[in-house]
Amino acid sequence: MPFYQALGETLGFPYSGGIDPDQTRSQTWVLLLVLVGIGAVVALRRGIGPVAAFTVWSAIVIGAWRSPGTGVDALVTRFFYHAMLRTWSHVYLLAPVLAGLGVVLVANRVAVLGRRPWFALALVAAVFAGYAAGPAAGYARIVELSVATRYRTPEFVRIGPDDDAAIAWLGAHVRSGERVFNSPNDGSTYLYVERGIPVVNIYPLGLTGVPYTYRLLQTFDTYPTDPAVRQQLADLDVRWVYVDTDTPGIGSAGSPEDWAGPDGFRLAPGLQNLDGLPGLTVAFRSGSVTVYALDLDATGSGRGALSGR
């Protein structure tokens, strides 16, 4: 992302999230109040701490926009799983601090110069009333929309009736020692939570230090022609594959070995277009969720062949 665009994303204070996925609804008044706050702090040399914190976090977020998961900023963003919204939130949290600090410092300075202490209170009240009647007037509606798109009419559902049906079906069919290959960006992890059924993955991007978790997410669909993938599946005793094609988009910056790239994904590459692969048959399907039965012997290089038996 070019610098100017990263700067705009960082300091434009868009709503973002599910209510503004394209980040087009900037909050200009917030930026103006923040700039007033920074100007007042610098001019009066009071309250430099919040300005320093805001500057540092803004630099981190700009760096994260320009090169997700890499560079010096990644030393910080990795503590937030390189998730932009989690990192970006620090800039938003400091904005009202700077805005309030600026209003108070300016009002106090005006009152001191005019030798009218009451004027400080009047000026702060006027700014508060003006902001409440103007820019903030629509906040209640935005909050209502945000809550609704999360609970009443959610933008996405990671675990729903289709997942419940698939989990119940697998609960009745998985035998001891069998494992389910899955992507944690859906309801499949509830197989273990609700039924104690072992799954391969518990983190959407795979686990650093456990290469098979993310390499299979990337290359599972190559098992018919890749003996290394078949061997890994045999070693893990994978007998079932759980796929949900209706999953939310997730960020992928900072994935182990950068296997997923910086652009994010919905369904892991290795779990796409599985119908018709040798040794893989549809055992259960409900809506967007499909459970496949995997028979490595049917590929011609099954478990017995791989282990030398």
C-alpha positions as CSV (number, residue, x, y, z in Angstrom):
1,M,0.0,0.0,0.0
2,P,1.4,3.5,-0.9
3,F,2.4,5.7,2.0
4,Y,-0.3,8.3,1.3
5,Q,-3.0,5.7,1.4
6,A,-1.6,4.1,4.6
7,L,-1.6,7.5,6.2
8,G,-5.2,8.1,5.2
9,E,-6.3,4.8,6.5
10,T,-4.5,5.4,9.8
11,L,-5.6,9.0,10.5
12,G,-8.9,9.1,8.7
13,F,-10.6,7.2,11.5
14,P,-13.0,5.2,9.3
15,Y,-15.7,3.1,11.0
16,S,-14.3,0.0,9.3
17,G,-15.4,-3.5,10.5
18,G,-18.6,-5.1,9.3
19,I,-20.5,-1.7,9.0
20,D,-17.8,-0.1,6.8
21,P,-15.8,-3.0,5.2
22,D,-14.4,-0.7,2.5
23,Q,-13.3,1.9,5.0
24,T,-14.9,4.8,3.2
25,R,-16.6,6.5,6.1
26,S,-14.0,8.7,7.6
27,Q,-14.5,10.8,10.7
28,T,-12.9,14.2,9.8
29,W,-14.1,15.9,12.9
30,V,-12.2,13.4,15.1
31,L,-9.0,14.1,13.1
32,L,-9.5,17.9,13.5
33,L,-9.9,17.6,17.3
34,V,-6.9,15.3,17.5
35,L,-4.8,17.9,15.6
36,V,-6.0,20.6,17.9
37,G,-5.0,18.5,20.8
38,I,-1.5,17.8,19.4
39,G,-1.1,21.5,18.6
40,A,-2.1,22.6,22.1
41,V,0.2,20.0,23.7
42,V,3.2,21.1,21.6
43,A,2.6,24.8,22.0
44,L,2.0,24.7,25.7
45,R,4.5,21.9,26.3
46,R,2.1,20.0,28.6
47,G,0.9,16.4,28.3
48,I,3.5,15.2,25.8
49,G,3.0,11.5,26.8
50,P,-0.3,11.0,24.9
51,V,1.2,12.7,21.8
52,A,4.2,10.5,21.9
53,A,2.1,7.4,22.3
54,F,-0.2,8.4,19.5
55,T,2.8,9.1,17.2
56,V,4.4,5.8,17.9
57,W,1.2,3.8,17.4
58,S,0.4,5.7,14.2
59,A,3.8,4.9,12.8
60,I,3.3,1.2,13.7
61,V,-0.1,1.1,12.0
62,I,1.2,2.9,8.9
63,G,4.0,0.4,8.7
64,A,1.6,-2.5,9.1
65,W,-0.6,-1.1,6.2
66,R,2.4,-0.8,4.0
67,S,4.0,-4.2,4.7
68,P,1.7,-6.5,6.7
69,G,3.6,-8.9,9.0
70,T,7.0,-7.7,8.0
71,G,9.4,-5.0,8.9
72,V,10.2,-3.4,12.3
73,D,6.5,-2.8,13.1
74,A,5.9,-6.6,13.0
75,L,7.9,-6.9,16.2
76,V,4.8,-5.2,17.8
77,T,2.0,-6.4,15.6
78,R,2.9,-10.0,16.2
79,F,1.6,-9.7,19.7
80,F,-1.8,-8.9,18.1
81,Y,-1.6,-11.8,15.6
82,H,-0.8,-9.2,12.9
83,A,-4.6,-8.4,12.9
84,M,-5.0,-4.8,11.7
85,L,-8.2,-4.0,13.7
86,R,-6.5,-5.1,16.9
87,T,-3.4,-3.0,16.2
88,W,-5.3,-0.1,14.7
89,S,-7.5,0.2,17.8
90,H,-4.7,1.8,19.8
91,V,-4.8,4.9,17.5
92,Y,-8.6,5.1,18.1
93,L,-8.2,4.7,21.8
94,L,-5.8,7.6,22.0
95,A,-7.8,9.9,19.8
96,P,-10.4,11.0,22.5
97,V,-7.5,11.5,25.0
98,L,-5.8,14.0,22.6
99,A,-9.1,15.7,21.6
100,G,-10.1,16.2,25.3
101,L,-6.7,17.3,26.3
102,G,-6.6,19.8,23.5
103,V,-10.0,21.3,24.3
104,V,-9.1,21.6,28.0
105,L,-5.7,23.1,27.4
106,V,-7.0,25.7,24.9
107,A,-10.0,26.6,27.1
108,N,-7.7,27.0,30.2
109,R,-5.3,29.1,28.2
110,V,-8.0,31.4,26.9
111,A,-9.5,31.7,30.4
112,V,-6.1,32.6,32.0
113,L,-5.3,35.2,29.3
114,G,-8.8,36.7,29.7
115,R,-8.7,36.4,33.5
116,R,-12.1,34.8,33.4
117,P,-12.0,31.3,34.9
118,W,-15.6,30.6,34.2
119,F,-14.9,31.0,30.5
120,A,-12.9,27.7,30.4
121,L,-16.0,25.8,31.6
122,A,-18.2,27.6,29.1
123,L,-15.9,26.9,26.2
124,V,-15.6,23.2,27.0
125,A,-19.4,22.9,27.4
126,A,-19.9,24.7,24.0
127,V,-17.5,22.3,22.2
128,F,-19.1,19.3,23.8
129,A,-22.6,20.4,22.9
130,G,-21.6,21.2,19.3
131,Y,-19.9,17.9,18.8
132,A,-22.9,16.0,20.4
133,A,-25.4,17.8,18.2
134,G,-23.3,17.5,15.0
135,P,-20.8,14.7,14.3
136,A,-21.9,12.5,17.2
137,A,-25.6,12.7,16.4
138,G,-25.5,9.6,14.3
139,Y,-23.4,7.5,16.7
140,A,-26.4,5.8,18.3
141,R,-27.6,4.6,14.9
142,I,-24.1,3.3,14.1
143,V,-23.9,1.5,17.4
144,E,-27.3,-0.1,16.8
145,L,-26.3,-1.2,13.3
146,S,-23.0,-2.6,14.7
147,V,-24.7,-4.6,17.4
148,A,-27.4,-5.8,14.9
149,T,-24.8,-7.0,12.3
150,R,-23.1,-9.0,15.1
151,Y,-26.1,-10.6,16.8
152,R,-29.6,-10.0,15.3
153,T,-28.6,-10.1,11.7
154,P,-25.0,-11.2,11.7
155,E,-22.7,-10.6,8.8
156,F,-21.3,-14.1,9.1
157,V,-21.8,-17.1,11.3
158,R,-18.8,-19.4,12.1
159,I,-20.9,-22.1,13.6
160,G,-24.6,-22.6,12.7
161,P,-27.2,-25.3,12.1
162,D,-25.2,-26.9,9.3
163,D,-22.1,-27.2,11.6
164,D,-24.3,-28.6,14.4
165,A,-25.6,-31.3,12.0
166,A,-22.1,-32.2,10.7
167,I,-20.8,-32.4,14.2
168,A,-23.6,-34.7,15.3
169,W,-23.1,-36.9,12.2
170,L,-19.4,-37.2,12.8
171,G,-20.0,-37.9,16.5
172,A,-21.9,-41.0,15.5
173,H,-19.4,-42.1,12.8
174,V,-15.8,-41.3,13.9
175,R,-14.1,-44.3,15.5
176,S,-11.3,-44.3,18.0
177,G,-8.0,-43.3,16.6
178,E,-9.4,-41.4,13.6
179,R,-8.8,-37.7,13.1
180,V,-10.6,-35.0,11.2
181,F,-8.7,-32.6,8.9
182,N,-10.2,-29.1,9.1
183,S,-9.8,-25.4,8.8
184,P,-10.5,-23.5,12.1
185,N,-12.1,-20.7,10.2
186,D,-15.4,-22.5,10.6
187,G,-17.3,-24.5,13.2
188,S,-15.1,-27.6,13.0
189,T,-13.1,-27.0,16.2
190,Y,-16.4,-27.6,18.1
191,L,-15.9,-31.3,17.1
192,Y,-13.3,-31.4,19.9
193,V,-15.1,-29.0,22.2
194,E,-18.5,-30.8,22.1
195,R,-17.6,-34.4,21.1
196,G,-13.9,-34.9,22.0
197,I,-13.2,-35.7,18.3
198,P,-9.5,-34.9,17.5
199,V,-9.0,-32.3,14.7
200,V,-5.8,-31.4,12.9
201,N,-6.0,-27.6,13.2
202,I,-7.0,-25.3,16.0
203,Y,-5.7,-22.0,14.6
204,P,-6.9,-20.6,11.2
205,L,-3.4,-19.9,9.9
206,G,-1.8,-23.0,11.4
207,L,0.7,-23.1,14.3
208,T,4.2,-21.8,14.1
209,G,6.6,-24.7,14.9
210,V,4.0,-27.3,13.8
211,P,4.5,-27.2,10.0
212,Y,2.0,-29.9,9.0
213,T,-0.9,-27.7,10.4
214,Y,-0.4,-25.0,7.8
215,R,1.2,-27.0,5.0
216,L,-1.9,-29.2,4.8
217,L,-4.1,-26.1,4.7
218,Q,-2.2,-25.1,1.7
219,T,-1.6,-28.4,-0.1
220,F,-4.1,-31.0,1.1
221,D,-5.7,-31.2,-2.4
222,T,-2.4,-32.4,-3.8
223,Y,-2.5,-35.6,-1.9
224,P,-3.3,-37.8,-5.0
225,T,0.0,-36.8,-6.5
226,D,2.2,-35.8,-3.6
227,P,3.5,-38.8,-1.5
228,A,4.7,-36.4,1.2
229,V,1.2,-35.1,1.8
230,R,-0.2,-38.6,1.8
231,Q,2.4,-39.7,4.3
232,Q,1.5,-36.8,6.6
233,L,-2.2,-37.7,6.4
234,A,-1.4,-41.3,7.2
235,D,0.8,-40.3,10.1
236,L,-2.0,-38.2,11.5
237,D,-4.6,-40.9,10.9
238,V,-6.8,-38.5,9.0
239,R,-10.0,-40.4,8.0
240,W,-12.4,-37.4,7.6
241,V,-12.2,-34.0,6.1
242,Y,-14.5,-31.1,7.2
243,V,-15.2,-28.3,4.8
244,D,-17.4,-25.2,5.1
245,T,-17.6,-23.0,2.0
246,D,-19.4,-20.2,3.7
247,T,-16.8,-18.7,6.0
248,P,-15.8,-15.1,6.8
249,G,-12.7,-13.5,5.3
250,I,-9.7,-13.4,7.6
251,G,-6.3,-11.6,7.5
252,S,-3.3,-13.8,6.7
253,A,-0.4,-11.4,7.2
254,G,2.3,-13.1,9.3
255,S,1.2,-16.6,8.6
256,P,4.0,-19.2,9.3
257,E,6.5,-19.2,6.5
258,D,4.2,-16.6,4.8
259,W,2.3,-19.6,3.3
260,A,-1.0,-17.6,3.0
261,G,0.5,-14.3,1.7
262,P,-0.8,-10.9,2.8
263,D,-4.2,-10.8,1.1
264,G,-6.3,-13.0,3.4
265,F,-8.7,-15.8,2.5
266,R,-12.0,-17.4,3.3
267,L,-11.5,-21.0,2.5
268,A,-7.9,-22.4,2.8
269,P,-6.5,-23.2,-0.6
270,G,-6.0,-26.9,0.1
271,L,-9.7,-27.3,0.9
272,Q,-11.1,-25.9,-2.3
273,N,-12.7,-27.9,-5.1
274,L,-12.3,-31.3,-3.4
275,D,-15.2,-33.1,-5.1
276,G,-14.0,-35.9,-7.4
277,L,-10.6,-36.3,-6.0
278,P,-9.6,-40.0,-5.8
279,G,-10.1,-41.6,-2.4
280,L,-12.3,-38.8,-1.2
281,T,-16.1,-39.3,-1.1
282,V,-18.9,-37.1,0.2
283,A,-20.1,-38.8,3.4
284,F,-22.4,-36.0,4.7
285,R,-23.6,-32.6,3.4
286,S,-25.7,-30.0,5.0
287,G,-25.9,-26.6,3.4
288,S,-22.4,-25.2,3.0
289,V,-20.8,-27.9,5.2
290,T,-19.5,-31.1,3.7
291,V,-17.9,-34.0,5.4
292,Y,-15.7,-36.2,3.2
293,A,-14.5,-39.7,4.0
294,L,-10.8,-40.1,3.1
295,D,-9.5,-43.5,1.9
296,L,-5.8,-43.2,1.1
297,D,-5.7,-46.8,-0.1
298,A,-8.0,-45.7,-3.0
299,T,-5.3,-43.4,-4.3
300,G,-3.0,-46.3,-5.1
301,S,-0.5,-45.2,-2.5
302,G,-2.5,-45.7,0.7
303,R,-1.5,-46.1,4.3
304,G,-0.2,-49.6,3.9
305,A,2.0,-48.7,0.9
306,L,3.3,-45.6,2.6
307,S,4.4,-47.5,5.7
308,G,5.9,-50.4,3.7
309,R,3.3,-52.9,4.8
